[in-house]
Amino acid sequence: MYLLRRERLAADEDGRPDEELVERVLRGEAAVFEVLMRRHNPRLYRVARAIVKDEAEAEDVMQQAYVNAYAHLSQFAGRARFSTWLTRIAVYEALARARRRRQFDPIDEAAGADEGKMTRLVAHQPDPEQQALCGELRVLLESAIDALPEVHRSAFVLRDVEGLSTAETAECLGINEETVKTRLHRARGRLRETLYRSAGLARAHVFPFHDRRCDRVVDAVFARLGLGPLPQGG
């Protein structure tokens, strides 16, 4: 009966704006808060996980963030989106835990901004081999993200994984937009280096241009230009 009631509640509130649901919670419909939680669970988990680097602790962060949000829901003034307000609460909770564990990494903010997008791999109805490859790529990427300094991880996850704008990311992290761009630039650069290294790739070995291919191209161009065959030998 409880599950049926919960499913009915989720279906009834699906698509309604966050702010409308917040108002209903404030008017005493506490059960509606579950809809907000389920709606924002994926983002809060990813953000918390990016900062604390531990799945179990990320769940603890989420729980505490929701408790804090519910306790201070009346303070939500609507100046920012509810999702941004909630994400910022989770970020602060995760950062507080990270500070207590003294797991901050060195920060290097010397680079400029880079607004290029990470390429997304999309597979439609993947076969087992593709699924295995995607799984390996996911593990490789998650490992590379974990290796980033915390400030870079959080900016990358919010901006490139969750798809927030630079302004929204800055709002969630409590920093300015230029700092977001700088951290994102660093994150993307380090990820590229890590992924190249992990895959055993070097630029010189990617799309190699062998001598045989070189000869074929040169011969074809000379033929098209009517310059005759190339002299053999020295």
N, C-alpha and C positions, 0 to 999 in steps of 0.2 A: 504493500500500500504506500509506504514512504517513497519507494523508488518511482512508482507511478505518479505520485503527487509532484515529485521533483522533476520528472520528465515533462509533465504538463506545465509546470511553472516555467521551465526553460523554453518550451515551445511558445508559450504565451508572450514572453518578454523578448524573444529573439527579434533583433532588428531595432529595438527601441534605443534611443540615445542614452549614453551613460548618464548624462546629467538628469534625465527624467527618472532613471532608476535610483539615482542618489537621492532625489527629492522624495521618492516613495519610501526609501529606507529611513530617511529623517522623519517621515510622518508616522513611522511605527511599523512598516512592513519589513521586518528584519530578514525574512526569508528571501527577499529580492536580492540581498547582498550576495547570495550564492551565485546568482546569474553574473554579477560583476566579477566575482572571483573566477568563475570558469571562463569567462570571456578574456580575462587578462592573465591567466595562469601561464600560457606559453612564453609570453614576453618576460614576465617577472622571473620565471625560472631561468631563462637564458641569460638575463642580465645578472642575476644573483650568481649563477654558475660561472659566469665570466670573471667575476670579482673574487669569489672565495675558492674557486677551483676544486670544489668538492660537491658531489651530487646530494649527499645527505644534508650537508650544511646549507646548501642552496634551498632545500625544502624548508629548513628551519628559518632561513631568512624570509622566505615567502610568507610563512605563517605569521612571523612577528610583524612583517610589513602590513599584512591584512589586519592584524589586531590593532596596530597603531592607526591605520587608516580608518577603521571603524570607530575607534575611540575619538578620533579628531575629525570625523566626517563633517561636522557642522562648520569646521574651519575651511572647508573647500569653498572658495569664493567664486569659482568659475572663470578666473582670469586666464587660466590655462586649461587645456583639455584635462578631463579626469584621468585619462590614461597616462598623461605626462605627470600629473600630480602624484598618482599612485606609483609610477615607476621611480620617481625621485625619492619617495619614502623607502622603497626597496633598495635603491642605490645607497642611501645613507646608512641603512641597517647593515648592508653587506660591507661597506667601507669600515664601519665601526668594528665589525668582527675581524676584518682583515688587519686593522690597526692593532687590535688586541693580540693577534697572533704574530704581529710584526713581520708580515709577509709582503711588505711593499718592495717593489723592484726599483732600481735606479731609473730616473726619468731623464730623457734626452729630448728637449724640445727645440733643437736647432734647425730643423728642416722647415721648408715652406709648405704651402698647402697643395694638396693634390686631390682634385675632385673626380678622378677617374673611377669607374665602377669595376668591382671584381666581377669577372665573368661567371655567370651562373650556368651550371650544367643541368640540362633538362632532358630526361629520358621518358618517352611515352611508351607505356606498356613494356617495360624492360624484360628481357629474357633472363634466365638464371645467371648467365655469365655477366650480363650488365649489372644485375643486382649485386653480385659479389664485388664487381669493380667499384660500384657506387658506395658499397659498404666500406671498402678499403680506403676510398678517397675521403669518406666522411671521417673515419678514424684518423687519417693522416692530417686532415684539416683541423679537426678538434685538437689534436696534439700540438699542431703548430700554433693555434690560437692560445692554448694553455701556456705556451712558452713565451708569449708576449708579456711585457710588463703590465701590471694591473691597469694603469691609467689608459694604456693603449688598447687593452682587451675590451674594457667597458665602452670606449668610444667606437671601436670596430663593431661590436655586437649590436649596439643601438643603431648605428648608422647603416652598416652594410648587411647585417643579418636581419634586424627588425625593420629596416627601411625607413627609419625616422629621418626627418629633414635635419640639416645642420642646426637650425634654430631649436628644434625640439630636443635634439641630443644635448645641446648646450644647456637647455632648461633643466633636463633630467639630471645632468651631472653638476649643475651649479657653476658652470664656467662660461667663458665667452666663446663666440663662434670661431674666432681665429684659433683659439686653443684647440677646439674640436678638430678643425682642419689640420692643424699641425700634428696632433696625436694620430689622426686617421692616416695621414701621410706616412708617419713612422710605422704604424701598424701594418699597412699594406706593403711597405718596403721590406719589413722584417719577415712577413709571411711569404713574400716571393722568394727571399733568400732561403728560408727554411724549407719551403716546398721543393725548390730546385735541388737543394742539398739532399733532402730525404729521398727524392726520386732518382738521385744519382745522375742528374742532368747538369750539363755545362753548356753555355751558349754555343761554344764551338762545335758541339756534338748534336745540336738540334737542327733538323732539316739539313743534313750534310750535303755538300756539293762536291761529289767525287770527280776525280780526273776524267773518267770516262764520260760523265755527263758534260763536263767542261768542254772536252773535245767535240762532242756531238753538237753542242750549241755553237761553238766557233765555226765548225765545218758548215753547219746549216746557214749561218749568217754570211759566210764567204760565198757560198753557192748562190744565195739570193742576191748578193751584190754583184755577181758575175765576175768575181776575182779569181776564179779557178781554184784548183786544189792547192792546199798548203804544201810547201816543200817538206820532204821527209828528212829527218836527221838534223844535224847541226849545220 
